[in-house]
Amino acid sequence: MKFLKDPRFYRTLSVAWMVLIFWLSSRPETGLPELFWGQDKLEHFLAFGMLGFFYFHSFRRRDEKPTYTRVLLITLIVASYGLFDEAHQYFVPGRDASLADLAADTAGGFFAAVIFYHKSF
């Protein structure tokens, strides 16, 4: 499975994941029942954590050890897309923009980047 080591594969997954997030956030309702308090924030954390995972691997170069600069760059990219997504949701009927959601988005991306940074050694 050589493609799993190819950064282009993860770049493609990053874009596809962003399209999926955009499509889901364009819908008035997600249709998921709320099972526990904070479920919405956990969903944001996990969705944007996956985006952070894809971006982490999309910047990989052969035989290169990641740096904290990569972690910060990924966090910035994920946070920027989270801001875009929250602004987009502001205009979708039945949805609202939330700083708490943006914080969960950013935390998810940061957490994924840090985990895979440490796992790379």
N, C-alpha and C positions, 0 to 999 in steps of 0.2 A: 504494500500500500504506500507507494512512493509519493502519491499525491498529498498524503497527510503531512509531509515535510515541506510542501511547496507553499510559500507565502501567498501566491496568487489564488490558491484554493481558499484560503482564509479571507482574503480580500473579497472574493466573490461571496462567501458566506456572510461577511460583514454587511455588504450592500443588500443582499437578500434579506437578512435579518432586519435591517433598517426599513426596508419596504414593508415587511410583515408588521413591524411595530406601527408604522404609519397607517397601514390599512386597518389594523385593529383599533387604533385610536381615532379613526375616522368614523367608526360605528357608534351610534348613540348609546348602545349598551353592550357590555361584554357578554352578558347572558350567564355569567358565573355567579352562583349564589355565594353570599358572604357567609363563610363558615366560622370565622373568628375575627376578633378585633385586630386590625392591622394587616389583614390579608391583602388589601390593595397595595400597601407599601411593600410587602414581601414580593408581590407579583412584579412591581416595578424594579425592585432590587435584583430579582432573578433574571428578568428580561434584559436589563441593561448590564448585568453581570455577564450574560452570554455574549453581548456585544463587546464588552471588554475582553473576554476570552478570545473572540475571533480577531479583534484588532491586535491583541498581544502577539498572536501567532502570525498575523499578516505583516508585521514589521521585522520578523526574524530574518537574519542573514546567516549563512552557513558558518558554523563554528564561532559564532559571536555570542558572548555572554551578555544578557540584558543588563541595562543600567536603570537606576532610579529615574533618569530622564525619560526613559520609555514609559515607566509607570505614570509619571506626571503627564506625558503627552497623551497617553491613552485616557487618563482621567479627564483631561481637557476635552478630548474629542467626544467622549461619552457624555460629559456634562453639557457640551454644546448641542449635541443631538437631543439630549433630554430637554434643554431649554427650547429648542425648535419644536419638539413634540408637545410640550406644555402650551406653547403659544398657539400651535395648531389646534389643540383641543379646546382652547378658549372659544373658537369659532364653530365648534361642533355642537349641535343641539343635544342636550342631555349630558354633556361632559363639562368639566371645568378645569381650569389651570390651577395648579397648586405648587407652592414652594416646597411643601413636604414631599410631594411626588418627585420634584426635581432633586431634592436631597437624597431620596431613595435611589433614583437613577444614578446619580453621581457616586453614591456609596457603593452601589453594585458594581459599577465599572472599576472603581478604585480597588475594591476588595478582590475582584478577579485578577486585575493586573498584579497586585501584590502577591497573591497566592501563586500565580504562575511565574512571577519573578523568582520567588524563593524555591519553587519546584525546579527551576532551570539549573540549579547548581548541584 
